[in-house]
Amino acid sequence: MKKTVPYLLLYGLGIVVLFPFTWLLLSSFKDSVEVMSGNHLIPKHWTFENYKKIMTEIPMLSFFRNSMFVTILATVGGLLASAMSAFVFAKLVFRGKNTLFAMVLVVMMIPGVITLIPLFIIMKSAGLIDSLWALILPQWTGTAFGVFFLRQHMMSIPHDLYESAKLEGCNPLRIFVSIYLPLIKPALATLAVLNFIGNWNDLLGPLIYLNSPSKMTVTVGISYFRGQYVTDYPVVLAGVFLSLIPTAIVFLFAQKHLTRGMLISGMK
């Protein structure tokens, strides 16, 4: 009985979490009348017309390629930059380190919208407006949260490893690549998933920096079916469901490391 109650609670929470995704999937096979009426969860008349529209009326495959290109490069570059910065703050000794790290923590408190105008001016000066690189390059500086998160994991690694590697003649870069990166794989996987989801779901960036329809991302493509007066909701729902597939795949493949990274963070 003691084990039954927790399992029932977990199953109940699982149903609550999965219900919106189930409703999304089933609604994407309905027509507009059924979606707006909301009387039935399961479609009375199944239709694939919504998926046909999302693939034919807009260049959805091109949007997916653009999103994947931006997301992968932005995630990998941002992860590497955050990891390198975290290693510097965790293990290297230099004047003003604590002050600089305090500034990183302050940056975590600043809303991202405040930097939109300065960043737009920089991208315009660099000639990157209407280029996918305008979405990628800003991420290559890393994130304040990423630096803080990875630094905490690196601080938990015994400093004797760093000192021993120095005595063996290793430089900081080799120590970082050969010792610390393998030891923080769960933390890297956790941050990678979070960054991937954030970059994939970004809507504001493409709307600000991109002008050409051929360079738009999935999030902008889905918004094409939202009109000023009329919105084709079933098609929008179909597009939203398709856009969830890459993030779901990434989460499933990284689930093992993601869970381990969260558990390690909790133990700290």
N, C-alpha and C positions, 0 to 999 in steps of 0.2 A: 504493500500500500504506500510505503514511503517513497518508492521509486515511481509508482504509477502517477501520482499527482504532478511531479515535475515534468514527466513525459507528456502528460495531457496538456499542461501549460505550454510546453514547447510546441506541440502540434497545433495548439490554438493560435499561438503567435505566428507559426509558419503559415497557417491559412490566412491570417490577417495580412501578412506581408505579401503573399502570393496573389491575393484576390485582385489588386489593381492591375497586375500584369495579365492575369487571366481575363479580366474584363476588357483590357486593351486588345488582346489577341482576338477574342471573340467578336468584339465590336468592329474590328477591321474587316470582318467578313459580312457585315450588315450593309444595308443601303441607308441613305440619309433619313428616311422616315422612321426606320426601326431605331436608329441611334438616337434621334431626337425624342422619340416616344419613351424610350427607356423602360419599356414594360417587360422585356424578356432579356435574360442574360445570354441564353443560347439563341443564335439567329434562327428565325423561322425559314428564311430564304437565303441560303449560303451563296455568296457571290465573290468571285475573284477579280471583279472589275476594278476595285480600289487599288489592288496591287498592279494591275495592268496600267491604270492611269499614272501611278507614281513612277512607273518605269518608262512610260512612253511620252507623257506630256511634258516632262522635264528631264534633262540629262542626269538622272539619278546616279548612274554608274560613274559618270565623271565627277559628281559631287563626292561619291564614296572614295574615289581615288585621291581627290584633293584632301579630304579629311584624313585619310590614312597617311598620306605623305606628311602633312603638317603634324599630325598627332605623334607619329613615330619619331620624327626628327626632333620635335620639341620635347618629347618625353625623355629621349635618350640624352640629348644635350643638357637639358635641365637637371637630370639625375646626376650626370657626371659633374656638372658645376657645383651642385649642392654638396655632393660627396667630397669633392676636393676642398671646398670651403670648410666643411665640417671637420675634415682631417686637420686642416691648419689650426682651427680654433681648439681642437681637442688635444693635439699632441705637440705642436710647435710652440716655442717660447720666443716672444718678441715684445717689444715695448708697445703699449697701448692695446694689447689683445683684448683685455676685459672691456675696455671702452668701446672698441669696435663691435664686440659681441653684444654689448648692451644696445648699440645702435641697430643691430640686426633684430633684436627683440622688439625695439620700438617700431621698426618697419612692419612687423606682424600686426600692429595695431592700426596701421594706416589703411583705409579702404582703397581698393584698387582703382576705383573710378577717379580718384584724385590725380592719378598719374596719366590719365588718358590723354589730356591735352599736351603735356610735355612730350609724351611718347609719340603722339601723332606728329608733332613738329619735328622730332628727331627722324622719324621714318620718312617724312616728306623731304627733309633736307638730304637724306641718303638716297632719295629716288626710289623708295621701296613701296610707295602707294600703288595699289592694284597688283601687288606681288605676294605670293604665299610666304615669302621670306619675312614679310612684315609680321606674320603671326608666329614664325619660328624663332627668329633671332632674339626677341626679348626674353624668351624662355631659357635661352642658353646662359643667362646670368644666374640661374638658380632661383630658388624662392627662400624667403626668410624661414618659413615653416620647415622646408626641407633641410636647411642648414641646422636648425635647432634640433629637429628630429634625429638626424643622423649623428650629430655631435653627441647627443645623449647616449646613443648606442656605442659610439667609439670610446667615450669616457669610461664605459663599463669594462672595456678590454684592458687587461693588466698592462701598465706602462713598461713593465720589464720586457715585454716583447719588442717594443720600440727600441729600448736601450740595447737589447741583445742584437737586434738587426743592425744598429748603428756600429756596434763593435765589430760586426762581421764585414763592415765596409759598405753597407747598403745606403744609398742616398734616400731622402724622404719620398721621392716619387716611386722608387722601387718598393719601399716599405708600404706605401699606400696601395699600390697595385697588387703586390704579391701577398701581403699579410692582411691588411685591413678590409679591403673589398671582399675577399672570400668570407671573412668572419661576420660581415654584416649583411649577408645575402637576404635574410628574412626582412630586415629593415628596408633594404633597397627594393625588394619586391613590393612591400607595402606602399612605399612612396611612389613606385612606378605605376601601380594600379591607380592610386589617387590622382597622379598627374595625367595619366592616360584618360581617365574619365573626365577630368576638368578640361583638358585640351580638346577632346572629342565633342564635348557638349557646349563648347564656347560658341556663342551667338553674337555677342557684342563686337568681338574682334573682327570677324569677317564683314559685318555690316559697316564698320568704320573704315577698314583699310582696303576692302575689295570693291571693285566696280564692275568688272567683266563677269557676266553670267558663267562663262567657262571656267572661272577660277573660284566659284563659290563652293562652300562646304555643305555637308548634309543638313546641318541645322538651318541654314538659310534656305536650302532647297525645299524643306518641308514647309517653311513659312510662305512659299509661293502660292499655296492653296488656301491661304487665309486672306480673304478679300475684305474690303472696307465695309461692305454690307452683308455679304454672304460668304460663309466658310463651308468648304466641303469637308465636314468632320470625318467621315469614314476614310477618306483618302489621307487626311492628316494623321489619323490613328494608324493607318497602315505604314506610313512613312516613319512615324515614331517607333513602331515595333521593329521595323528593319534597322533603324538607327541604334536600337538596343543590343542587337546581336553581337557586334564587335566587342562592346564592353563586357557583355556576359561571357564571351569566349575568353577574354583576357582574365576575368575574375576566376573562371573555372580552372584555367591552367595555373594561375598563381595562388590558388586557394591555400595550398599547403604552406607556402612561405608566408602568405598574408596572415594566416591564423597564428603561425609561430611568431611572426613579428609583433602582432598585437599582444600575444601572451608575454613576450619578453618585455614589452613596454609596460604592461600591467605589473610585472614583478618588480620593475624598477620603482 
